[in-house]
Amino acid sequence: MGPNRLLIIAAAAVLALNCYSPVLSAQTRAAKQTDESARASNAATVLGEIMDAPDQSIPEALLKKAYGIAVIPHVVKGAFGIGGRYGKGLVAQRNADGGWGTPLFIEIGGGSFGLQLGVEATDVVMVFTNRDGIQPLLKGKLKIGADASATAGPVGRKAEAGTDILLKSAIYSYSRSKGLFAGIALDGAVLQLDDDANQSVYGKKSVAADVSVRKVSAAAMVVVQPFLRALQKYVPAEVAKTTRK
């Protein structure tokens, strides 16, 4: 085979790769968006199932104080039997008008919650009652116990949760395992923004959580809409307007 023929074949191969690369990139982005869509839908389902069970839901009194809510479905044991937990979910905080801002994708790791019960997977819900509790997470990372305290939340729609108690804990946390919903301590757990997921959905890693959803692209809204609708249904804006500090 002559040198010229080899050059022609090499050039054709390079051209083919250049043409195929955008296709692969588009397919990768589409797959990522599918993953994020599933995460948002699962988070919405978890919140809905919990709130639709009157005897095992988050108290109304606590939801009225909600400054932000995080839902992390299917948190599982750490890899290689080293303990701890790992999972991916979403978080949203209130806007100044009481409505919900842009949901952000987050990750949780560390901690040993549920391990003592031999539970393989746990759904985690966190209610943030003030700005100080959620801000470290929105800035990048939140370590429970160091950056903000977390308390096992009370259970039951009409459960007593006095104002003094609500103001003393920045975060109330819950877990649901095998149908059992209960408050749980998350000491040692670390939550952080999932930069890759936020980049995939919003086109940039840094997204302001208090940005109105009206300013989010239509494509991004399709992905996060299930979670946003669940928040609007179970913790509507009109409730927050009368209770927000």
Sequence and secondary structure as in RCSB ss.txt:
>XXXX:A:sequence
MGPNRLLIIAAAAVLALNCYSPVLSAQTRAAKQTDESARASNAATVLGEIMDAPDQSIPEALLKKAYGIAVIPHV
VKGAFGIGGRYGKGLVAQRNADGGWGTPLFIEIGGGSFGLQLGVEATDVVMVFTNRDGIQPLLKGKLKIGADASA
TAGPVGRKAEAGTDILLKSAIYSYSRSKGLFAGIALDGAVLQLDDDANQSVYGKKSVAADVSVRKVSAAAMVVVQ
PFLRALQKYVPAEVAKTTRK
>XXXX:A:secstr
  HHHHHHHHHHHHHHHHHHHHHHHHHHHHHHHHHHHHHHHHHHHHHHHHHT GGGS  HHHHTT SEEEEEEEE
EE GGG   EEEEEEEEEB TTSSB   EEEEEEE  TTGGGT SEEEEEEEE SHHHHHHHHTTEEEBTTTB E
EE   STT    HHHHHH SEEEEEEETTEEEE   TT EEEE HHHHHHHHSSS   TTS GGGS HHHHHHHH
HHHHHHHHHS HHHHHTT  
